[in-house]
Amino acid sequence: MEKSLDVFISYEHESKSIADNIVSVLEQHKVRCWYAPRDVIGDYATSIVEAIERCRIFVIVLNERSSNSPHCLNEVEQAFKANINQEAITIIPFKVDNKDLSKAMDYYVKRQHWIDACSRTLDVAIFDLKEKIIKILGIAEKKEVVRERIDNKYDSASDFEKTRLNNQQKVLKKFDIDIYNRLIEGKKNVSVLDVGSGDGSLIVDRFGHCEAVDTIIGIETNVENVIFANDNYSNEKINFFALDLTSSDFEIKLKKIMNAHNIENFDIIHCSMIFLHIRNNYHLLKKLRKFLSNEGCIYIKDIDDGLNFAYPDINHDFERVYEICRNNVISGYRYSGREIATNLILSGFKNIEILKNGYNTINMSFEDKQSFFDIYFSFIKDDLRIQCERYPDDEYYRKEYAWLCDIYEDLERKFMNHDFVFNLGLMSFIGFKN
Ligand SMILES: C[S@@+](CC[C@H](N)C(=O)[O-])C[C@H]1O[C@@H](n2cnc3c(N)ncnc32)[C@H](O)[C@@H]1O
């Protein structure tokens, strides 16, 4: 059978988020993955057997449950047999707990070289897995320049990104300050959890000096950001912690932080521009809801480029820019906004409102309009530059980067024209626990 796939991922359904993370990282590195249910076509069993035959590497997310799961055992047996038949499938066990394996699973995997994901963070283990896989597939050299980024994380600690986010906050303050005021109106002793807090400046700017706010906990996966935030803003009421929202022990770790700060629950969970970088919003929302007080609410700011428009856009240049953004994985998922209200409903939130549904240049001052242009368009250019460095052979990124550099000034002039209107699909939502 032709090896038209690179990696088959076998997992027990409770480990789906781990499998999602693995696939997300591998696919960012152009590794062709197959995993159920996403890739099942037609009959389930036939589809699985064929996929295993077509893959070069078989990854099993190994824990007590998968080790006893008849499905996973069938799959690993299939890969094992293929290997005996010299069809050369490399089996890589990716061990995510410390429990003993079932005898059957032990039989299939004991001679294989394991990746240990128990004694270190999931991100690091997935990084190792990815390195191993691209080596086996012989694409290591081509991908040498790839900078690591997991799930949809990006280098938010770079000076460029910090400056951009800072400008963004200033411009967006006009968009959302009334909402922040509404969130704390008439309240006292408010505790806030800021999810994906970046360098901390946004939450500190909006809530740092509010008397009504007693506690702010920021959680953020990028350690450099956390250090920066603590160095610059931490005090008896504000603290930042390194924590990955997508990690399997997220809830346990957050609970520990809360215990250490005598926080029973949060009155406000604040999520600004984070959901577009997260794959499983629904699961995350369900988890976050548990940490809210009974009267508590979640505030979400996110993006939906489907709501963007630029007028006039005679040559469709602005449209082409959104298209680039959509095609570029590091810009996040650009239709994230439209999913949020539904995911809030599904995860048990009540009294959900879409507070804002787009932000536009009408009546903006010259300075704000300039900043608006910079924050949206400069990041697309920079993301393209990064992708060109990562994938020097990629014709698409090269072509679009050259085009954008070429036309950038022209775009800016059009944007700054007094009769030009740009609407950005920036959305914001509120949902209450009860
Ligand atoms: C676009 S920035 C937004 C920062 C800030 N909330 C704001 O609106 O200015 C997204 C932030 O989420 C962080 N992030 C992404 N994935 C994360 C994850 N799985 N767990 C925690 N933080 C994450 C990134 O490192 C980054 O700092």
The ligand as an SDF file (V2000), in Angstrom:
LIG
                    3D

 27 29  0  0  0  0  0  0  0  0999 V2000
   -3.0740   37.7670   21.2130 C   0  0  0  0  0  0  0  0  0  0  0  0
   -2.3220   37.5630   22.7510 S   0  0  0  0  0  0  0  0  0  0  0  0
   -3.4490   38.4660   23.7590 C   0  0  0  0  0  0  0  0  0  0  0  0
   -2.8240   39.0180   25.0050 C   0  0  0  0  0  0  0  0  0  0  0  0
   -3.7630   39.8380   25.8420 C   0  0  0  0  0  0  0  0  0  0  0  0
   -4.8410   39.0220   26.3750 N   0  0  0  0  0  0  0  0  0  0  0  0
   -4.3040   40.9930   25.0280 C   0  0  0  0  0  0  0  0  0  0  0  0
   -5.4630   40.9350   24.5840 O   0  0  0  0  0  0  0  0  0  0  0  0
   -3.5560   41.9560   24.8270 O   0  0  0  0  0  0  0  0  0  0  0  0
   -2.6730   35.8890   23.1960 C   0  0  0  0  0  0  0  0  0  0  0  0
   -1.9230   35.4380   24.4330 C   0  0  0  0  0  0  0  0  0  0  0  0
   -2.3760   34.1490   24.7930 O   0  0  0  0  0  0  0  0  0  0  0  0
   -1.2580   33.3500   25.1390 C   0  0  0  0  0  0  0  0  0  0  0  0
   -1.6100   31.9510   24.9100 N   0  0  0  0  0  0  0  0  0  0  0  0
   -1.7830   31.3240   23.7300 C   0  0  0  0  0  0  0  0  0  0  0  0
   -2.0880   30.0360   23.9260 N   0  0  0  0  0  0  0  0  0  0  0  0
   -2.1330   29.8540   25.2850 C   0  0  0  0  0  0  0  0  0  0  0  0
   -2.3890   28.7310   26.1060 C   0  0  0  0  0  0  0  0  0  0  0  0
   -2.6440   27.5320   25.5980 N   0  0  0  0  0  0  0  0  0  0  0  0
   -2.3610   28.9010   27.4610 N   0  0  0  0  0  0  0  0  0  0  0  0
   -2.1050   30.1120   27.9950 C   0  0  0  0  0  0  0  0  0  0  0  0
   -1.8270   31.2070   27.2450 N   0  0  0  0  0  0  0  0  0  0  0  0
   -1.8380   31.0840   25.9120 C   0  0  0  0  0  0  0  0  0  0  0  0
   -0.1710   33.8280   24.1990 C   0  0  0  0  0  0  0  0  0  0  0  0
    1.1090   33.4940   24.6870 O   0  0  0  0  0  0  0  0  0  0  0  0
   -0.4250   35.3130   24.1820 C   0  0  0  0  0  0  0  0  0  0  0  0
    0.2610   35.9860   25.1880 O   0  0  0  0  0  0  0  0  0  0  0  0
  1  2  1  0
  2  3  1  0
  2 10  1  0
  3  4  1  0
  4  5  1  0
  5  6  1  0
  5  7  1  0
  7  8  2  0
  7  9  1  0
 10 11  1  0
 11 12  1  0
 11 26  1  0
 12 13  1  0
 13 14  1  0
 13 24  1  0
 14 15  1  0
 14 23  1  0
 15 16  2  0
 16 17  1  0
 17 18  1  0
 17 23  2  0
 18 19  1  0
 18 20  2  0
 20 21  1  0
 21 22  2  0
 22 23  1  0
 24 25  1  0
 24 26  1  0
 26 27  1  0
M  CHG  2   2   1   9  -1
M  END
$$$$
